Amino acid sequence: MEGLAFYIDRTYRTQRADNGEIDIGFLAPYAYLNVSIVEAPTLRVITGLPVRASSVRSPVRNKETVLNPWEALSSAEKVQLLRDMVRREVSTAVAKAIQSLPARP
């Protein structure tokens, strides 16, 4: 898998850590990409790091109204979740990639 997407499982049994509620299925947004530092004049890749992030959302938070894990979040919540994940993980990866660059004379 690579890119930004959602994995949907409609059969796995989930349980909330905060209150113990049990439901079936989950929604798992993920960001699988690569961050590269590129030398502008030559377009040579100097260094790079993979970004692998995911989280799990159970429909149990809306048990009265949600039967399908895809409906556990609104469209706006899904977009915001991916945005936040990409910002956080890419920022961390870029900082690590810059730290790994060899010292310049």
N, C-alpha and C positions, 0 to 999 in steps of 0.2 A: 504494500500500500504506500502511496505517496500523495501528498497534497493536503488539502483541507476538506474534511468531509465529516459525516456522522455514520457511526455503525449503530444499527438497530437490532436488538435481540428481543424477540417477543415471547421467549420460552424460559429464560433463565430466572431463577428465583432470587430476589434481592431483599435485603433487610437494611433498614435505616439504622445507622449507628447511634443517632441521638434519641430515638424513641422506640426502637425495636419493631416498628411496623414492617410487615412483609407484603410484597407484591410480586408480580410476575413481569419480567422484562425490564429493559433499560435502554437508554439512549447514551451513546458515547461519542462526543465530539472529539476529533483528533486533528493534529497538525503534524505532518511528517514532511519535512523539507530539509534543504541544505543551505547553509549560510557560507558564502565565499568572500574572501577579501581578494580583490582583483587589482593588479597593477594597471592603471588607466592607459598609459601610452601603448602597452603591448597586449593588453587584455589577458595577461598571464595570471592564472590563479596562484596566489601566494600561499594561502592557507584556507581551510574550510572546516566546518563542523556540521554534523547532522543535528537537526532539531527534531525531537520526538516527544510530543506531549499529547496527553489525552486526559479525559475525566469521565465520570459516569454520573448520569442523572436518572433517577428512578421515577416512574410515574406516580409513585406512592404519595408524593407531596400534594397531588391533586386527586386523591383516590375517588372522591365522589364524582368527578367529571371526566377523568382520564382513564381510558381503557387501552389506548395505544401509546407506547412509549414515545413515539414521534410527537404526540400532543402534550407531552410533559412540559414543554417550553413553548412560548409564543415564537413567532418568526423573528421578532425584534430581539428576544432573549437569545435565540440561537445565533444570530449574527453577532451580538455583543459578546457572547461567550467565545466564539472563534476569534474575534478581534482582540479581546483581552489576552487570550492564550498566545496568539501570534506576537503581539507586542511584548509580552513578558518573556517568552522563550527566545525570540529573535534578539531582543536586547541583551539577554544573558549570553547567548551564543556569540554575538558580535564582540562583547567585552572579553570573553575567553579567547576568541580568535585573535584579537588585537594583542592581548597579553602574550600569546604564543609566537608573535612575530619575532624574528631575530633582531638583535640590536643593530642599529645602523651606525656606521663609523662616523 
